[in-house]
């Protein structure tokens, strides 16, 4: 059975999450939570990240899907030159990245209105003004301190998932919100991109 993803009506999504004691990161219960998050995320074909509250756990953890890094790579290739190699079937999927007790330490002054959706706000999409670059400090699943910067989609993910840990949903700040079930979304993408 797939781990269910809570929807916007659930009160857990509106609670501020608690930090994971660093000494607990190695515990099986934390690794089980991370495994459950990955299972829930990978059960959704359009998922690029998930935060622990979305599976009912109010701990400061989020996971960025390897799929997100592939999307960024393809966007980078497309922005430079259309590449025949981008459709290679043997391309290895990057590993998911785990962020425990994440803190955004730097945001660019430059912002951009970005299209956003959420696994917990199905099937609403809207535009949210986000910084175009962000840096996060956190712990990985081994309890090692990490620092990761990102731009574009990754910066957006950092901000979106950190909002989840604060009990906020993207619809709290989104404009032009529309309801687009999967089939309608495909039609909309064809017309609008």
N, CA and C atoms as a LAMMPS dump frame, in Angstrom:
ITEM: TIMESTEP
0
ITEM: NUMBER OF ATOMS
579
ITEM: BOX BOUNDS ff ff ff
-5.0000000000000000e+02 5.0000000000000000e+02
-5.0000000000000000e+02 5.0000000000000000e+02
-5.0000000000000000e+02 5.0000000000000000e+02
ITEM: ATOMS id mol type element x y z
1 1 1 N 0.838 -1.191 0
2 1 2 C 0 0 0
3 1 3 C 0.878 1.247 0
4 2 1 N 0.557 2.173 -0.868
5 2 2 C 1.333 3.399 -0.963
6 2 3 C 1.061 4.301 0.244
7 3 1 N 2.086 4.992 0.689
8 3 2 C 1.948 5.933 1.79
9 3 3 C 1.095 7.108 1.301
10 4 1 N -0.012 7.407 2.001
11 4 2 C -0.881 8.491 1.53
12 4 3 C -0.281 9.879 1.765
13 5 1 N -0.629 10.79 0.876
14 5 2 C -0.2 12.187 0.988
15 5 3 C -1.393 12.986 1.496
16 6 1 N -1.188 13.686 2.607
17 6 2 C -2.264 14.486 3.197
18 6 3 C -2.643 15.633 2.256
19 7 1 N -3.911 16.005 2.307
20 7 2 C -4.398 17.106 1.475
21 7 3 C -4.646 18.361 2.312
22 8 1 N -4.805 19.481 1.64
23 8 2 C -4.815 20.815 2.247
24 8 3 C -5.753 20.99 3.435
25 9 1 N -6.803 20.191 3.525
26 9 2 C -7.75 20.314 4.635
27 9 3 C -7.183 19.766 5.948
28 10 1 N -6.133 18.959 5.883
29 10 2 C -5.578 18.327 7.085
30 10 3 C -4.827 19.342 7.942
31 11 1 N -5.189 19.39 9.223
32 11 2 C -4.602 20.371 10.158
33 11 3 C -3.095 20.187 10.355
34 12 1 N -2.601 18.961 10.168
35 12 2 C -1.162 18.705 10.352
36 12 3 C -0.338 19.597 9.419
37 13 1 N -0.855 19.857 8.226
38 13 2 C -0.126 20.679 7.249
39 13 3 C 0.009 22.131 7.687
40 14 1 N -0.756 22.536 8.684
41 14 2 C -0.724 23.918 9.161
42 14 3 C 0.085 24.094 10.442
43 15 1 N 0.707 23.006 10.916
44 15 2 C 1.537 23.084 12.126
45 15 3 C 2.993 23.321 11.748
46 16 1 N 3.686 24.078 12.589
47 16 2 C 5.123 24.249 12.402
48 16 3 C 5.811 22.953 12.838
49 17 1 N 6.718 22.467 12.01
50 17 2 C 7.401 21.2 12.296
51 17 3 C 8.541 21.371 13.288
52 18 1 N 8.843 20.29 13.984
53 18 2 C 9.907 20.287 14.99
54 18 3 C 11.213 19.782 14.394
55 19 1 N 12.314 20.287 14.937
56 19 2 C 13.628 19.818 14.489
57 19 3 C 13.85 18.376 14.921
58 20 1 N 14.623 17.673 14.131
59 20 2 C 15.033 16.316 14.467
60 20 3 C 16.308 16.439 15.306
61 21 1 N 16.337 15.89 16.531
62 21 2 C 17.593 15.929 17.285
63 21 3 C 18.685 15.25 16.443
64 22 1 N 19.823 15.905 16.306
65 22 2 C 20.886 15.407 15.43
66 22 3 C 21.273 13.972 15.786
67 23 1 N 21.271 13.644 17.062
68 23 2 C 21.606 12.286 17.486
69 23 3 C 20.581 11.245 17.052
70 24 1 N 19.38 11.697 16.698
71 24 2 C 18.313 10.772 16.269
72 24 3 C 18.36 10.463 14.775
73 25 1 N 19.143 11.203 14.01
74 25 2 C 19.144 11.031 12.559
75 25 3 C 19.484 9.6 12.152
76 26 1 N 20.359 8.952 12.896
77 26 2 C 20.775 7.583 12.556
78 26 3 C 19.756 6.526 12.977
79 27 1 N 18.744 6.913 13.74
80 27 2 C 17.78 5.936 14.249
81 27 3 C 16.908 5.357 13.139
82 28 1 N 16.546 4.081 13.266
83 28 2 C 15.68 3.437 12.269
84 28 3 C 14.362 4.185 12.037
85 29 1 N 13.788 4.802 13.097
86 29 2 C 12.494 5.478 12.929
87 29 3 C 12.618 6.666 11.96
88 30 1 N 13.757 7.361 11.976
89 30 2 C 13.954 8.493 11.056
90 30 3 C 14.146 7.96 9.637
91 31 1 N 14.888 6.885 9.495
92 31 2 C 15.103 6.3 8.165
93 31 3 C 13.803 5.722 7.593
94 32 1 N 12.919 5.238 8.483
95 32 2 C 11.608 4.747 8.045
96 32 3 C 10.763 5.921 7.533
97 33 1 N 10.805 7.044 8.219
98 33 2 C 10.067 8.241 7.778
99 33 3 C 10.558 8.668 6.403
100 34 1 N 11.881 8.697 6.228
101 34 2 C 12.463 9.087 4.939
102 34 3 C 12.037 8.101 3.845
103 35 1 N 12.067 6.811 4.152
104 35 2 C 11.639 5.795 3.176
105 35 3 C 10.166 5.985 2.812
106 36 1 N 9.328 6.288 3.81
107 36 2 C 7.903 6.527 3.554
108 36 3 C 7.705 7.777 2.687
109 37 1 N 8.492 8.808 2.95
110 37 2 C 8.406 10.032 2.146
111 37 3 C 8.752 9.736 0.685
112 38 1 N 9.835 8.98 0.499
113 38 2 C 10.247 8.633 -0.866
114 38 3 C 9.177 7.805 -1.569
115 39 1 N 8.6 6.845 -0.841
116 39 2 C 7.56 6.001 -1.438
117 39 3 C 6.362 6.839 -1.876
118 40 1 N 5.922 7.744 -1.001
119 40 2 C 4.781 8.614 -1.338
120 40 3 C 5.115 9.501 -2.534
121 41 1 N 6.31 10.078 -2.516
122 41 2 C 6.732 10.981 -3.596
123 41 3 C 6.826 10.241 -4.925
124 42 1 N 7.452 9.067 -4.91
125 42 2 C 7.641 8.327 -6.155
126 42 3 C 6.349 7.69 -6.661
127 43 1 N 5.315 7.711 -5.834
128 43 2 C 4.011 7.237 -6.265
129 43 3 C 3.259 8.256 -7.11
130 44 1 N 3.812 9.457 -7.208
131 44 2 C 3.188 10.538 -7.984
132 44 3 C 4.068 10.85 -9.191
133 45 1 N 3.53 10.752 -10.402
134 45 2 C 4.355 10.926 -11.603
135 45 3 C 4.94 12.327 -11.808
136 46 1 N 4.368 13.333 -11.146
137 46 2 C 4.853 14.703 -11.337
138 46 3 C 5.595 15.247 -10.115
139 47 1 N 5.88 14.399 -9.136
140 47 2 C 6.513 14.858 -7.891
141 47 3 C 7.985 15.192 -8.09
142 48 1 N 8.393 16.335 -7.528
143 48 2 C 9.807 16.712 -7.541
144 48 3 C 10.375 16.815 -6.12
145 49 1 N 9.493 16.841 -5.12
146 49 2 C 9.95 16.929 -3.73
147 49 3 C 8.773 16.65 -2.807
148 50 1 N 9.094 16.405 -1.54
149 50 2 C 8.056 16.182 -0.526
150 50 3 C 8.623 16.563 0.838
151 51 1 N 7.753 17.068 1.71
152 51 2 C 8.133 17.408 3.085
153 51 3 C 7.434 16.435 4.028
154 52 1 N 8.058 16.162 5.168
155 52 2 C 7.521 15.19 6.124
156 52 3 C 6.069 15.465 6.542
157 53 1 N 5.661 16.723 6.754
158 53 2 C 4.259 16.944 7.143
159 53 3 C 3.258 16.403 6.114
160 54 1 N 3.674 16.292 4.877
161 54 2 C 2.766 15.811 3.835
162 54 3 C 2.4 14.34 4.007
163 55 1 N 3.185 13.623 4.815
164 55 2 C 2.8 12.235 5.14
165 55 3 C 2.398 12.137 6.616
166 56 1 N 2.116 13.274 7.233
167 56 2 C 1.607 13.286 8.599
168 56 3 C 2.645 13.294 9.692
169 57 1 N 3.893 13.647 9.359
170 57 2 C 4.981 13.669 10.339
171 57 3 C 5.495 15.105 10.471
172 58 1 N 5.308 15.691 11.655
173 58 2 C 5.728 17.076 11.841
174 58 3 C 7.184 17.186 12.286
175 59 1 N 8.067 16.731 11.4
176 59 2 C 9.507 16.875 11.603
177 59 3 C 10.076 17.652 10.425
178 60 1 N 11.166 18.359 10.683
179 60 2 C 11.768 19.226 9.668
180 60 3 C 12.656 18.409 8.723
181 61 1 N 12.003 17.751 7.786
182 61 2 C 12.685 16.926 6.78
183 61 3 C 12.011 17.161 5.446
184 62 1 N 12.81 17.322 4.398
185 62 2 C 12.242 17.24 3.056
186 62 3 C 13.185 16.473 2.151
187 63 1 N 12.616 15.938 1.075
188 63 2 C 13.359 15.137 0.107
189 63 3 C 13.165 15.766 -1.263
190 64 1 N 14.268 15.943 -1.987
191 64 2 C 14.201 16.406 -3.376
192 64 3 C 14.431 15.187 -4.261
193 65 1 N 13.507 14.944 -5.165
194 65 2 C 13.576 13.772 -6.044
195 65 3 C 14.692 13.9 -7.067
196 66 1 N 15.33 12.78 -7.374
197 66 2 C 16.326 12.757 -8.44
198 66 3 C 15.731 13.291 -9.734
199 67 1 N 14.442 13.051 -9.936
200 67 2 C 13.717 13.54 -11.113
201 67 3 C 13.874 15.068 -11.276
202 68 1 N 13.891 15.8 -10.165
203 68 2 C 14.029 17.259 -10.23
204 68 3 C 15.366 17.648 -10.866
205 69 1 N 16.411 16.893 -10.542
206 69 2 C 17.734 17.195 -11.101
207 69 3 C 17.766 16.881 -12.596
208 70 1 N 17.051 15.836 -13.015
209 70 2 C 16.94 15.54 -14.448
210 70 3 C 16.197 16.639 -15.184
211 71 1 N 15.121 17.136 -14.58
212 71 2 C 14.353 18.232 -15.192
213 71 3 C 15.24 19.453 -15.366
214 72 1 N 15.998 19.789 -14.32
215 72 2 C 16.886 20.957 -14.4
216 72 3 C 17.951 20.762 -15.48
217 73 1 N 18.475 19.547 -15.581
218 73 2 C 19.499 19.243 -16.579
219 73 3 C 18.919 19.411 -17.988
220 74 1 N 17.715 18.896 -18.201
221 74 2 C 17.074 19.004 -19.513
222 74 3 C 16.761 20.453 -19.858
223 75 1 N 16.306 21.231 -18.865
224 75 2 C 16.023 22.647 -19.111
225 75 3 C 17.303 23.383 -19.481
226 76 1 N 18.402 23.018 -18.822
227 76 2 C 19.688 23.642 -19.118
228 76 3 C 20.131 23.313 -20.537
229 77 1 N 19.973 22.058 -20.932
230 77 2 C 20.347 21.632 -22.282
231 77 3 C 19.488 22.359 -23.313
232 78 1 N 18.187 22.424 -23.062
233 78 2 C 17.274 23.088 -24.004
234 78 3 C 17.584 24.571 -24.128
235 79 1 N 17.968 25.188 -23.023
236 79 2 C 18.248 26.621 -23.088
237 79 3 C 19.53 26.908 -23.867
238 80 1 N 20.427 25.938 -23.916
239 80 2 C 21.666 26.138 -24.673
240 80 3 C 21.451 25.746 -26.133
241 81 1 N 21.099 24.506 -26.347
242 81 2 C 20.901 23.965 -27.693
243 81 3 C 20.028 22.73 -27.572
244 82 1 N 19.112 22.526 -28.49
245 82 2 C 18.33 21.287 -28.491
246 82 3 C 19.305 20.137 -28.723
247 83 1 N 19.299 19.191 -27.817
248 83 2 C 20.271 18.103 -27.885
249 83 3 C 19.59 16.768 -28.163
250 84 1 N 20.147 16.003 -29.071
251 84 2 C 19.613 14.676 -29.384
252 84 3 C 19.892 13.705 -28.236
253 85 1 N 20.933 13.976 -27.482
254 85 2 C 21.326 13.039 -26.426
255 85 3 C 20.436 13.132 -25.19
256 86 1 N 19.587 14.15 -25.109
257 86 2 C 18.802 14.308 -23.887
258 86 3 C 17.741 13.233 -23.712
259 87 1 N 17.415 12.501 -24.754
260 87 2 C 16.396 11.464 -24.65
261 87 3 C 16.992 10.072 -24.461
262 88 1 N 18.219 10.009 -24.079
263 88 2 C 18.862 8.709 -23.864
264 88 3 C 18.118 7.923 -22.8
265 89 1 N 17.818 6.668 -23.116
266 89 2 C 17.098 5.807 -22.175
267 89 3 C 18.028 5.293 -21.073
268 90 1 N 19.323 5.252 -21.36
269 90 2 C 20.255 4.689 -20.387
270 90 3 C 20.773 5.732 -19.39
271 91 1 N 20.222 6.952 -19.443
272 91 2 C 20.644 7.979 -18.497
273 91 3 C 20.266 7.54 -17.09
274 92 1 N 21.216 7.623 -16.177
275 92 2 C 20.965 7.204 -14.803
276 92 3 C 20.215 8.31 -14.058
277 93 1 N 19.187 7.892 -13.328
278 93 2 C 18.416 8.85 -12.521
279 93 3 C 19.278 9.288 -11.336
280 94 1 N 19.431 10.598 -11.138
281 94 2 C 20.182 11.059 -9.962
282 94 3 C 19.489 10.585 -8.678
283 95 1 N 20.268 10.478 -7.622
284 95 2 C 19.71 10.041 -6.343
285 95 3 C 18.869 11.15 -5.724
286 96 1 N 17.863 10.737 -4.944
287 96 2 C 17.082 11.692 -4.163
288 96 3 C 18.023 12.318 -3.136
289 97 1 N 17.764 13.564 -2.776
290 97 2 C 18.577 14.225 -1.758
291 97 3 C 17.72 14.542 -0.543
292 98 1 N 18.273 14.228 0.625
293 98 2 C 17.567 14.387 1.893
294 98 3 C 18.079 15.637 2.609
295 99 1 N 17.143 16.435 3.143
296 99 2 C 17.485 17.645 3.887
297 99 3 C 16.776 17.572 5.241
298 100 1 N 17.561 17.445 6.316
299 100 2 C 17.029 17.351 7.672
300 100 3 C 17.388 18.631 8.419
301 101 1 N 16.405 19.22 9.092
302 101 2 C 16.562 20.506 9.786
303 101 3 C 17.099 21.59 8.847
304 102 1 N 16.512 21.712 7.649
305 102 2 C 17.017 22.697 6.69
306 102 3 C 16.763 24.133 7.126
307 103 1 N 17.741 24.966 6.815
308 103 2 C 17.601 26.409 7.046
309 103 3 C 18.047 27.112 5.772
310 104 1 N 17.194 27.971 5.256
311 104 2 C 17.603 28.777 4.107
312 104 3 C 18.508 29.866 4.647
313 105 1 N 19.748 29.878 4.188
314 105 2 C 20.732 30.837 4.701
315 105 3 C 20.929 32.017 3.763
316 106 1 N 20.486 31.866 2.526
317 106 2 C 20.677 32.941 1.561
318 106 3 C 19.59 32.867 0.492
319 107 1 N 19.01 34.029 0.168
320 107 2 C 18.052 34.147 -0.928
321 107 3 C 18.483 35.303 -1.812
322 108 1 N 18.36 35.13 -3.103
323 108 2 C 18.716 36.222 -4.007
324 108 3 C 17.681 37.336 -3.893
325 109 1 N 18.125 38.555 -4.162
326 109 2 C 17.184 39.675 -4.194
327 109 3 C 16.308 39.579 -5.427
328 110 1 N 16.868 38.97 -6.484
329 110 2 C 16.084 38.805 -7.71
330 110 3 C 14.995 37.771 -7.467
331 111 1 N 13.769 38.133 -7.823
332 111 2 C 12.647 37.214 -7.682
333 111 3 C 11.964 37.038 -9.03
334 112 1 N 11.151 36.001 -9.103
335 112 2 C 10.442 35.695 -10.342
336 112 3 C 9.127 35.024 -9.968
337 113 1 N 8.096 35.316 -10.714
338 113 2 C 6.812 34.658 -10.524
339 113 3 C 6.911 33.293 -11.2
340 114 1 N 6.747 32.222 -10.415
341 114 2 C 6.946 30.864 -10.925
342 114 3 C 5.674 30.042 -10.763
343 115 1 N 5.406 29.196 -11.759
344 115 2 C 4.258 28.297 -11.666
345 115 3 C 4.541 27.251 -10.597
346 116 1 N 3.525 26.974 -9.783
347 116 2 C 3.705 26.016 -8.711
348 116 3 C 2.462 25.168 -8.512
349 117 1 N 2.689 23.952 -8.098
350 117 2 C 1.633 23.042 -7.686
351 117 3 C 2.121 22.346 -6.432
352 118 1 N 1.326 21.426 -5.903
353 118 2 C 1.728 20.758 -4.668
354 118 3 C 1.008 19.431 -4.547
355 119 1 N 1.722 18.42 -4.077
356 119 2 C 1.129 17.1 -3.883
357 119 3 C 0.012 17.122 -2.844
358 120 1 N 0.005 18.132 -1.976
359 120 2 C -1.022 18.249 -0.943
360 120 3 C -2.131 19.23 -1.315
361 121 1 N -2.047 19.785 -2.512
362 121 2 C -3.059 20.746 -2.963
363 121 3 C -3.458 20.356 -4.38
364 122 1 N -3.947 19.13 -4.518
365 122 2 C -4.328 18.605 -5.828
366 122 3 C -5.603 19.249 -6.309
367 123 1 N -5.785 19.536 -7.496
368 123 2 C -4.877 19.755 -8.611
369 123 3 C -4.831 21.246 -8.9
370 124 1 N -4.52 22.028 -7.882
371 124 2 C -4.455 23.478 -8.042
372 124 3 C -3.04 23.89 -8.438
373 125 1 N -2.977 24.885 -9.317
374 125 2 C -1.706 25.455 -9.754
375 125 3 C -1.848 26.966 -9.722
376 126 1 N -0.757 27.64 -9.428
377 126 2 C -0.78 29.096 -9.4
378 126 3 C 0.619 29.634 -9.554
379 127 1 N 0.721 30.953 -9.483
380 127 2 C 2.021 31.598 -9.603
381 127 3 C 2.427 32.15 -8.245
382 128 1 N 3.683 31.874 -7.877
383 128 2 C 4.233 32.333 -6.601
384 128 3 C 5.534 33.056 -6.881
385 129 1 N 5.691 34.24 -6.283
386 129 2 C 6.934 34.995 -6.44
387 129 3 C 7.963 34.401 -5.491
388 130 1 N 9.055 33.918 -6.074
389 130 2 C 10.129 33.274 -5.307
390 130 3 C 11.47 33.882 -5.697
391 131 1 N 12.421 33.797 -4.793
392 131 2 C 13.798 34.178 -5.124
393 131 3 C 14.319 33.196 -6.158
394 132 1 N 15.114 33.7 -7.105
395 132 2 C 15.609 32.84 -8.187
396 132 3 C 16.793 31.974 -7.758
397 133 1 N 17.423 32.324 -6.626
398 133 2 C 18.526 31.525 -6.084
399 133 3 C 18.333 31.38 -4.582
400 134 1 N 18.732 30.219 -4.059
401 134 2 C 18.613 29.97 -2.621
402 134 3 C 19.724 29.027 -2.179
403 135 1 N 20.15 29.204 -0.938
404 135 2 C 21.142 28.317 -0.327
405 135 3 C 20.536 27.736 0.949
406 136 1 N 20.718 26.437 1.123
407 136 2 C 20.181 25.729 2.287
408 136 3 C 21.311 25.034 3.02
409 137 1 N 21.277 25.107 4.342
410 137 2 C 22.149 24.295 5.186
411 137 3 C 21.26 23.298 5.902
412 138 1 N 21.713 22.06 5.993
413 138 2 C 20.91 20.989 6.605
414 138 3 C 21.826 19.841 6.988
415 139 1 N 21.21 18.749 7.398
416 139 2 C 21.917 17.49 7.624
417 139 3 C 21.395 16.502 6.595
418 140 1 N 22.261 15.603 6.139
419 140 2 C 21.786 14.538 5.257
420 140 3 C 21.366 13.348 6.12
421 141 1 N 20.979 12.256 5.472
422 141 2 C 20.485 11.088 6.21
423 141 3 C 21.575 10.38 7.008
424 142 1 N 22.847 10.738 6.786
425 142 2 C 23.951 10.158 7.569
426 142 3 C 24.297 11.034 8.769
427 143 1 N 23.604 12.162 8.898
428 143 2 C 23.878 13.084 9.995
429 143 3 C 25.009 14.046 9.697
430 144 1 N 25.434 14.105 8.43
431 144 2 C 26.504 15.022 8.022
432 144 3 C 25.913 16.382 7.67
433 145 1 N 26.604 17.435 8.089
434 145 2 C 26.166 18.793 7.767
435 145 3 C 26.422 19.03 6.281
436 146 1 N 25.417 19.563 5.581
437 146 2 C 25.561 19.847 4.153
438 146 3 C 25.118 21.278 3.857
439 147 1 N 25.641 21.795 2.769
440 147 2 C 25.238 23.122 2.299
441 147 3 C 25.027 22.984 0.804
442 148 1 N 23.874 23.436 0.317
443 148 2 C 23.569 23.286 -1.101
444 148 3 C 22.921 24.561 -1.611
445 149 1 N 23.451 25.082 -2.695
446 149 2 C 22.853 26.233 -3.357
447 149 3 C 22.159 25.778 -4.616
448 150 1 N 21.199 26.547 -5.035
449 150 2 C 20.503 26.195 -6.259
450 150 3 C 19.822 27.399 -6.859
451 151 1 N 19.535 27.291 -8.142
452 151 2 C 18.796 28.351 -8.822
453 151 3 C 17.618 27.719 -9.545
454 152 1 N 16.726 28.548 -10.056
455 152 2 C 15.589 28.053 -10.815
456 152 3 C 14.729 27.092 -10.017
457 153 1 N 14.482 25.907 -10.596
458 153 2 C 13.603 24.918 -9.973
459 153 3 C 14.09 24.512 -8.584
460 154 1 N 15.395 24.317 -8.406
461 154 2 C 15.905 23.883 -7.101
462 154 3 C 15.681 24.959 -6.039
463 155 1 N 15.914 26.217 -6.383
464 155 2 C 15.661 27.313 -5.437
465 155 3 C 14.175 27.358 -5.077
466 156 1 N 13.334 27.148 -6.073
467 156 2 C 11.883 27.127 -5.857
468 156 3 C 11.503 25.988 -4.911
469 157 1 N 12.069 24.816 -5.132
470 157 2 C 11.792 23.66 -4.275
471 157 3 C 12.224 23.949 -2.836
472 158 1 N 13.428 24.484 -2.654
473 158 2 C 13.907 24.795 -1.303
474 158 3 C 12.901 25.683 -0.571
475 159 1 N 12.409 26.718 -1.258
476 159 2 C 11.484 27.662 -0.634
477 159 3 C 10.114 27.022 -0.38
478 160 1 N 9.618 26.263 -1.339
479 160 2 C 8.311 25.604 -1.216
480 160 3 C 8.313 24.602 -0.061
481 161 1 N 9.349 23.77 0.002
482 161 2 C 9.403 22.739 1.044
483 161 3 C 9.649 23.339 2.423
484 162 1 N 10.448 24.386 2.503
485 162 2 C 10.661 25.064 3.782
486 162 3 C 9.355 25.685 4.269
487 163 1 N 8.559 26.215 3.338
488 163 2 C 7.228 26.728 3.71
489 163 3 C 6.401 25.618 4.372
490 164 1 N 6.438 24.412 3.803
491 164 2 C 5.696 23.284 4.407
492 164 3 C 6.106 23.088 5.858
493 165 1 N 7.391 23.203 6.14
494 165 2 C 7.893 22.973 7.494
495 165 3 C 7.449 24.072 8.456
496 166 1 N 7.024 25.204 7.892
497 166 2 C 6.504 26.32 8.69
498 166 3 C 4.973 26.296 8.764
499 167 1 N 4.36 25.274 8.17
500 167 2 C 2.902 25.17 8.193
501 167 3 C 2.21 26.019 7.145
502 168 1 N 2.94 26.352 6.074
503 168 2 C 2.383 27.193 5.006
504 168 3 C 2.258 26.384 3.721
505 169 1 N 1.223 26.703 2.949
506 169 2 C 1.021 26.078 1.646
507 169 3 C 1.17 27.134 0.559
508 170 1 N 1.546 26.709 -0.639
509 170 2 C 1.784 27.67 -1.715
510 170 3 C 0.544 28.495 -2.033
511 171 1 N -0.643 27.945 -1.825
512 171 2 C -1.871 28.688 -2.133
513 171 3 C -2.071 29.885 -1.206
514 172 1 N -1.327 29.933 -0.087
515 172 2 C -1.415 31.078 0.813
516 172 3 C -0.875 32.347 0.154
517 173 1 N 0.028 32.182 -0.809
518 173 2 C 0.643 33.346 -1.451
519 173 3 C 0.514 33.345 -2.964
520 174 1 N -0.148 32.336 -3.513
521 174 2 C -0.247 32.2 -4.972
522 174 3 C -1.279 33.152 -5.573
523 175 1 N -1.026 33.515 -6.822
524 175 2 C -1.991 34.276 -7.613
525 175 3 C -2.373 33.427 -8.822
526 176 1 N -3.423 33.817 -9.494
527 176 2 C -3.878 33.127 -10.714
528 176 3 C -4.037 31.625 -10.492
529 177 1 N -4.645 31.237 -9.377
530 177 2 C -4.805 29.817 -9.053
531 177 3 C -5.911 29.205 -9.925
532 178 1 N -5.571 28.081 -10.537
533 178 2 C -6.544 27.362 -11.365
534 178 3 C -6.543 25.887 -10.997
535 179 1 N -7.66 25.233 -11.226
536 179 2 C -7.809 23.805 -10.961
537 179 3 C -7.598 23.064 -12.269
538 180 1 N -6.528 22.252 -12.33
539 180 2 C -6.203 21.532 -13.557
540 180 3 C -5.938 20.059 -13.277
541 181 1 N -6.966 19.217 -13.353
542 181 2 C -6.711 17.776 -13.232
543 181 3 C -5.731 17.337 -14.318
544 182 1 N -5.06 16.176 -14.152
545 182 2 C -3.976 15.764 -15.051
546 182 3 C -4.25 15.909 -16.551
547 183 1 N -5.393 15.443 -17.019
548 183 2 C -5.675 15.506 -18.453
549 183 3 C -5.778 16.958 -18.928
550 184 1 N -6.48 17.777 -18.154
551 184 2 C -6.616 19.194 -18.498
552 184 3 C -5.268 19.904 -18.425
553 185 1 N -4.417 19.499 -17.479
554 185 2 C -3.091 20.123 -17.342
555 185 3 C -2.256 19.888 -18.599
556 186 1 N -2.312 18.688 -19.15
557 186 2 C -1.557 18.396 -20.378
558 186 3 C -2.013 19.311 -21.516
559 187 1 N -3.312 19.497 -21.638
560 187 2 C -3.843 20.393 -22.669
561 187 3 C -3.39 21.835 -22.425
562 188 1 N -3.429 22.256 -21.165
563 188 2 C -3.03 23.617 -20.799
564 188 3 C -1.545 23.84 -21.129
565 189 1 N -0.703 22.832 -20.794
566 189 2 C 0.738 22.951 -21.068
567 189 3 C 0.998 23.11 -22.555
568 190 1 N 0.266 22.373 -23.384
569 190 2 C 0.448 22.473 -24.846
570 190 3 C 0.136 23.87 -25.342
571 191 1 N -0.884 24.492 -24.766
572 191 2 C -1.314 25.822 -25.2
573 191 3 C -0.442 26.94 -24.644
574 192 1 N 0.096 26.725 -23.445
575 192 2 C 0.757 27.808 -22.719
576 192 3 C 2.289 27.716 -22.647
577 193 1 N 2.87 26.748 -23.308
578 193 2 C 4.35 26.653 -23.233
579 193 3 C 4.949 26.569 -24.601
